[in-house]
Amino acid sequence: MSAVTSETIKELRERTSAGIMDCKQALSESNGDLDKAIEFLRKKGMDKATKKSGRAANDGLVTSYIHMGGKIGVLLEVNCETDFVARTEDFASFVKEVAMQIAATNPQYVSSDEVPQEFIEKEKEILRAQVQGKPEEVIEKILQGKIEKKYEEICLLNQKYIKDDSKTIKEMVTEIVAKIGENIIVRRFARFELGAE
C-alpha cells in the first residue's frame, strides 16, 4: 500500500481542485493511486451534483456571444443558486462554452422535455414508413434509436460537446455542478443568424 503523503495530497488537489480532506479520503480509498483517487473524487462529485439538481437556481447570467464577424449571435440564460457563483470565472467560462456550442450547432430546444409530442409523433410516422416489413419489436427499437439521435441533433443538453465529443452538454452541466457545489440550469437561449428566417 502506498503512503498518503502531503506531496500526493498536494498533487491531487492541483489536478482536481478538491478540498484537502476529500483528497486525503480519496487517496486512502485508492491506496495512494492518483488515477484511482481522481476517479473516486469524480464519482463523489457526480453524486453530490445529482443531489443538488432539485435545488432552486434563481441567480445566474444572461450572456451574449457573437460569432463569424457578426453573422451569428446567441443570447443565453444560465441559472445558479447564488450571485457569488454567478460572478466566478468557472461559471462565466462554462456559460461562454455553452453559448459557443449553440452558435456552432443551432439546437432548437434546451432539453428533450421541451420537444412537442406532435413533433415526435410526426418523426415516428416518417421513420415507421422507412422501416416497414420488420417485426414490431425491431421497429420500436429502431424508432427509439432514431428519436434519441434526433434529440442529439435538436436538443442542446443531448448534444455532444463540440470541443470534446466524449461528453454531452448535460454531462458538462453535471461536472460544473460537482465542481462549484450549486445547482445549475441552462434556462433558455435564442440564436440569430444573419439572413436566416
C-alpha positions in Angstrom: 0.0 0.0 0.0 1.3 3.4 -1.0 1.5 6.0 1.8 -0.7 9.1 1.6 1.8 11.9 1.8 1.4 15.6 1.8 3.0 15.6 -1.7 0.4 13.2 -3.1 -2.4 15.2 -1.5 -0.9 18.4 -3.0 -0.7 16.9 -6.4 -4.2 15.6 -6.3 -5.5 19.0 -5.2 -3.7 20.7 -8.1 -5.2 18.2 -10.5 -8.8 18.2 -9.2 -9.3 21.4 -7.1 -10.8 19.2 -4.4 -10.5 20.0 -0.7 -7.7 18.6 1.5 -10.0 16.3 3.4 -11.6 15.0 0.2 -8.2 14.4 -1.3 -6.9 12.6 1.8 -10.0 10.3 1.8 -9.7 9.6 -2.0 -6.1 8.7 -1.6 -6.8 6.4 1.4 -9.7 4.7 -0.5 -7.4 4.2 -3.5 -4.3 3.1 -1.7 -2.4 6.2 -2.8 -3.1 5.6 -6.5 -3.6 9.1 -8.0 -5.6 8.0 -11.0 -8.0 5.9 -8.9 -8.2 8.8 -6.4 -9.2 11.2 -9.2 -11.9 8.7 -10.3 -13.1 8.4 -6.7 -13.4 12.2 -6.5 -15.3 12.4 -9.8 -17.8 9.8 -8.7 -18.2 11.6 -5.4 -18.7 14.9 -7.2 -21.3 13.4 -9.5 -23.3 12.0 -6.5 -23.2 15.5 -5.0 -24.3 17.0 -8.3 -27.3 14.7 -8.5 -28.4 15.6 -5.0 -28.2 19.4 -5.9 -30.3 19.1 -9.0 -33.5 19.7 -7.1 -32.4 22.9 -5.5 -33.7 26.3 -6.7 -31.5 28.2 -9.1 -32.7 31.8 -9.3 -29.5 33.7 -9.9 -27.0 33.4 -12.8 -26.1 35.2 -16.0 -27.5 36.3 -19.3 -24.7 36.4 -21.8 -24.3 37.2 -25.5 -21.9 35.6 -27.9 -21.2 36.9 -31.4 -19.6 34.7 -34.0 -18.2 34.9 -37.5 -17.8 38.7 -37.5 -21.4 39.4 -36.6 -23.1 36.7 -38.8 -24.3 34.6 -35.8 -25.3 35.7 -32.4 -26.6 33.9 -29.3 -28.3 35.2 -26.2 -28.2 32.6 -23.3 -29.6 32.5 -19.8 -27.9 30.0 -17.3 -29.1 30.0 -13.7 -27.3 29.1 -10.5 -28.2 29.4 -6.8 -26.2 32.5 -5.7 -24.8 35.8 -7.1 -21.4 34.7 -5.7 -21.2 31.7 -8.0 -22.6 33.7 -10.9 -19.6 36.0 -10.7 -17.0 33.3 -10.6 -14.7 32.6 -13.6 -15.6 28.9 -13.7 -19.3 29.8 -14.1 -18.7 32.6 -16.7 -16.4 30.3 -18.7 -19.0 27.5 -18.6 -21.7 29.8 -19.8 -19.5 31.1 -22.7 -18.7 27.5 -23.8 -22.5 26.7 -23.9 -23.1 29.9 -25.9 -20.4 28.8 -28.4 -22.0 25.4 -28.6 -25.4 27.0 -29.5 -23.7 29.2 -32.2 -22.0 26.2 -33.8 -24.8 23.5 -33.6 -28.0 25.5 -33.8 -30.2 23.4 -31.4 -33.9 24.2 -31.3 -34.6 23.2 -27.7 -32.7 23.1 -24.3 -33.8 19.6 -23.5 -35.9 16.7 -24.8 -38.6 17.6 -22.3 -39.3 20.7 -24.4 -39.8 18.9 -27.7 -43.5 18.9 -28.6 -45.2 15.5 -28.7 -46.7 16.2 -32.1 -43.1 16.6 -33.5 -42.1 13.2 -32.0 -45.2 11.5 -33.4 -44.6 13.1 -36.9 -40.9 11.9 -36.8 -42.1 8.4 -35.8 -44.6 8.3 -38.6 -41.9 9.2 -41.2 -39.4 6.7 -39.7 -42.1 3.9 -39.5 -42.7 4.3 -43.2 -39.0 3.8 -43.8 -38.7 0.5 -41.8 -41.9 -1.3 -42.9 -41.9 -5.1 -43.1 -39.8 -5.7 -40.0 -41.1 -7.2 -36.7 -42.9 -4.7 -34.4 -40.3 -5.0 -31.6 -37.5 -4.4 -34.0 -39.3 -1.4 -35.4 -39.8 0.0 -31.9 -36.1 -0.3 -31.1 -35.1 1.4 -34.4 -37.6 4.2 -33.7 -36.3 4.7 -30.2 -32.7 4.9 -31.5 -33.6 7.3 -34.3 -35.5 9.6 -31.9 -32.5 9.6 -29.5 -30.3 10.6 -32.5 -32.8 13.3 -33.3 -32.6 14.6 -29.7 -28.8 14.8 -30.1 -29.3 17.0 -33.1 -32.1 19.4 -31.9 -31.7 19.4 -28.0 -28.7 21.3 -26.5 -28.3 19.1 -23.4 -28.3 15.9 -25.6 -25.6 17.2 -27.9 -22.0 16.1 -27.8 -19.7 19.0 -26.8 -18.0 20.4 -29.9 -14.6 20.6 -28.2 -14.8 17.1 -26.6 -17.2 14.6 -28.1 -16.7 12.2 -25.3 -19.2 14.1 -23.3 -22.6 15.7 -23.7 -23.6 19.2 -22.7 -25.7 17.6 -19.9 -22.6 15.8 -18.6 -20.8 19.2 -18.7 -23.5 20.7 -16.5 -23.1 17.8 -14.1 -19.4 18.4 -14.0 -19.7 22.1 -13.3 -22.3 21.4 -10.6 -19.9 19.0 -8.9 -17.1 21.5 -9.1 -18.8 24.6 -7.8 -21.3 22.9 -5.5 -24.5 24.6 -6.7 -27.4 23.6 -8.9 -27.1 25.0 -12.5 -29.8 25.1 -15.0 -29.5 26.1 -18.7 -32.8 28.1 -18.8 -33.2 29.4 -22.4 -31.5 30.7 -25.4 -32.1 32.5 -28.7 -29.8 32.1 -31.7 -29.8 34.6 -34.6 -28.2 34.0 -38.0 -27.9 36.9 -40.5 -30.4 36.4 -43.3 -32.0 33.2 -41.8 -35.7 33.0 -41.2 
